[in-house]
Amino acid sequence: MKTLAITVLLVLLIVLGWIRFRPVDRDRWHVDPADQDAEEDAGIRLIGREAPRFPADADMVLAALQDIARSEAGTHLLDGSPDEGMMTFVFRSGLLGIPSFITAKAVSEGASTKLALAWRSGGSVSPDVGRERIDRWMQDMQLRLGEA
């Protein structure tokens, strides 16, 4: 009985370790928010008219977003840069470490910049978590840059 309990515990630890530390496929997650298949991804997308706009150039908008994202514990830049015009951030849930992703693409529109956003879960994370994070980030962006 003791051997069975130890075996079950080891298997559980291996599974939890895999969930937390498995490699992330950059090509799958670092995708233009407008190009993502809404049918395939049950995530959150703010594109087109729904996308927030800011009175700054694209580099400044993405640099501000990068500063905001980096200020949150456990959030890391997966791929992209302000120079590329698109960035994808990854963060993991507290207990199991299930990854979630936010991709942001900045598009200049005259004197302002549209920031297209997409949140997707790499597992079974509630969309409410993504919506709260996006709302928090956009509130901070408005404080830093204003609204267009």
C-alpha positions in Angstrom: 0.0 0.0 0.0 2.8 2.4 0.9 4.5 1.7 -2.5 1.3 2.4 -4.3 0.9 5.7 -2.5 4.5 6.7 -3.3 4.0 5.8 -7.0 0.8 7.8 -7.3 2.5 10.8 -5.6 5.4 10.6 -8.0 3.2 10.3 -11.1 1.2 13.3 -9.8 4.3 15.4 -9.3 5.6 14.5 -12.8 2.2 15.5 -14.4 2.2 18.8 -12.4 5.8 19.4 -13.3 5.0 18.9 -17.0 2.1 21.3 -16.9 4.2 24.0 -15.3 7.4 23.6 -17.2 6.5 22.2 -20.6 7.9 24.1 -23.5 5.8 26.8 -25.3 5.5 26.8 -29.1 6.2 30.4 -30.0 4.8 29.9 -33.6 1.5 28.8 -32.2 1.0 31.7 -29.8 2.8 34.6 -31.4 0.1 35.3 -34.1 -1.5 38.5 -35.2 -4.7 39.0 -33.2 -6.7 39.7 -36.4 -5.5 36.5 -38.0 -6.5 34.2 -35.2 -9.4 31.8 -35.9 -12.2 32.9 -33.5 -13.8 29.5 -34.0 -10.7 27.6 -33.0 -9.7 29.8 -30.0 -12.2 30.4 -27.2 -10.3 33.4 -26.1 -10.8 37.2 -26.0 -10.1 39.4 -29.0 -10.2 43.2 -29.3 -9.7 44.0 -32.9 -11.0 46.4 -35.5 -13.4 48.9 -33.9 -13.2 47.2 -30.5 -9.5 47.7 -30.2 -8.3 50.5 -27.9 -6.6 53.5 -29.4 -3.9 55.7 -27.9 -2.5 59.2 -28.9 1.0 58.0 -29.4 3.1 56.3 -32.0 3.2 52.5 -32.3 6.6 52.1 -30.7 5.6 54.2 -27.7 2.4 52.3 -27.2 4.1 48.9 -27.3 6.9 50.1 -25.0 4.3 51.3 -22.5 2.5 47.9 -22.7 5.8 46.1 -22.3 6.6 48.1 -19.1 3.1 47.3 -17.7 3.4 43.6 -18.5 6.8 43.3 -17.0 5.6 44.9 -13.8 3.2 42.0 -13.2 4.8 39.0 -11.4 5.1 35.9 -13.5 4.6 37.7 -16.9 7.3 37.3 -19.5 7.8 38.3 -23.1 7.4 35.2 -25.2 8.2 36.8 -28.6 8.2 40.0 -30.5 9.3 43.6 -29.7 8.1 47.2 -30.1 10.3 47.3 -33.2 8.5 44.3 -34.7 5.2 46.0 -34.0 3.8 42.9 -32.1 4.5 41.2 -28.8 3.2 38.1 -27.1 3.3 37.8 -23.3 3.0 34.5 -21.4 1.9 34.2 -17.7 1.0 31.1 -15.7 -1.7 30.4 -13.2 -0.6 30.3 -9.6 -1.2 26.7 -8.5 -0.8 24.6 -11.6 1.1 27.0 -13.8 -1.2 26.7 -16.8 0.0 29.2 -19.4 -2.1 32.0 -20.8 -1.0 34.4 -23.6 -1.7 38.0 -24.6 -0.7 39.1 -28.1 -0.7 42.8 -28.9 -0.2 44.4 -32.3 0.1 48.2 -32.7 -1.1 49.7 -35.9 -0.6 53.5 -36.7 -3.8 55.4 -37.6 -2.6 58.9 -38.3 -1.9 60.6 -35.0 -3.1 57.7 -32.9 -2.3 53.9 -32.6 -4.7 51.1 -32.6 -3.7 48.2 -30.2 -5.2 44.9 -31.3 -5.2 42.4 -28.5 -5.9 38.7 -28.1 -5.9 36.6 -24.9 -5.8 32.8 -25.2 -5.4 30.1 -22.6 -2.9 27.2 -23.0 -5.2 25.1 -20.8 -8.3 25.4 -18.8 -8.0 29.0 -17.5 -11.2 31.0 -17.2 -11.6 33.8 -19.8 -12.5 36.1 -16.8 -8.8 35.9 -15.9 -7.8 37.2 -19.3 -10.5 39.9 -19.4 -9.4 41.2 -16.0 -5.7 41.3 -17.0 -6.6 43.1 -20.3 -8.8 45.6 -18.5 -6.1 46.3 -15.9 -3.5 46.8 -18.6 -5.7 49.1 -20.6 -6.5 51.2 -17.6 -2.8 51.6 -16.9 -2.2 52.4 -20.6 -4.9 55.1 -20.5 -3.2 56.6 -17.4 0.2 56.6 -19.1 -0.8 57.7 -22.6 -4.4 59.0 -22.5 -7.1 58.0 -25.0 -7.4 58.7 -28.7 
